[in-house]
């Protein structure tokens, strides 16, 4: 990225002020800023900045990650970046350390809809488990699931949920169910001819059963802050597990839900049957054990199993949403095939009776 196109948040003056405000920089100031790398995602630019200082800078970060809105996506996807801003403002700051990357600054502008995040750079100490779309090793999956469970345990049935942290998804159930039905109907109208009559019928049965199935959520029990996009490539694994822990990043789809909504997305949506059948139950056990070890009470292993099956069923709607967001068919079509196979493997159709 050319220097003249760098966002204002990457200037030495801005970084100095931001790092001082959060306590990461004391008497010194940022002298030079160099772009180490940059890449685009669907909605943002991710820029790794190398920092040089003048004066006292002991403990100050030598590099940071600047995540900024893509100008071409602000109008259509502004809310996504604002969700992540809210996560770092309201959620991450109240979590135990070592679960998510540290956020040095989170800013948004309601009028322009621009936003940016200044995040801890873990490039030198952590790594992505595997190259998309390959699943990780069994050991790496356990590290990932433990990190997710620690994150969920930190907010399990917290009284702030739905009050100062997040909103209940069932706040307006009638409008929600109508929107849900509309999304599926539009999807079937557009591509229904490439789906079997059985799969089209399953979508229609889910619409009819949605108010009843939503009663689990309406209990507002055994819920937490769900990531919402918890595929394995949104986790950073430590190079030295004896010294550091895995981190969970990209929180732009967070919401209040069951923890299993993330597990089902990770495994049932993204893994083909052989891999999922091999690892699914051991990883559910690993997740449950980590929840209990981190203080979750009153939630038994059978309840986890029930929630997981229900989450798998709900996720047949995920390809519908991905199609609506114009994600390429290589993503949503493969996700559709995998989630329907998981629904059949786990007997999730029974939940519609």
Secondary structure, DSSP 8 states (H G I E B T S, - for coil): --GGGS-GGGSHHHHHHHHHHTTS--S-EEEEEEEEEEEE-SSEEEEEEEEEEES--TT--SEEEEEEE-GGGHHHHHHHHHHHHHIIIIIGGGS-TTSB--EEEEEE-TTT--EEEEEE--TTTEE-SS-TTS---HHHHHHHHHHHHHHHHHTTT-TTBTTTB---TTTTHHHHHHHHHHHHHHHHHHHGGGS-HHHHHHHHHHHHHHHHHTHHHHT--S-EEE-S---GGGEEEESSTTT---EE---TT-EEE-THHHHHIIIIITS-HHHHHHHHHHHHHHHHHHHHHTT--S--HHHHHHHHHHHHHHGGGHHHHHHHTT--HHHHHHHHHHHHHHHHHTTGGGGG-
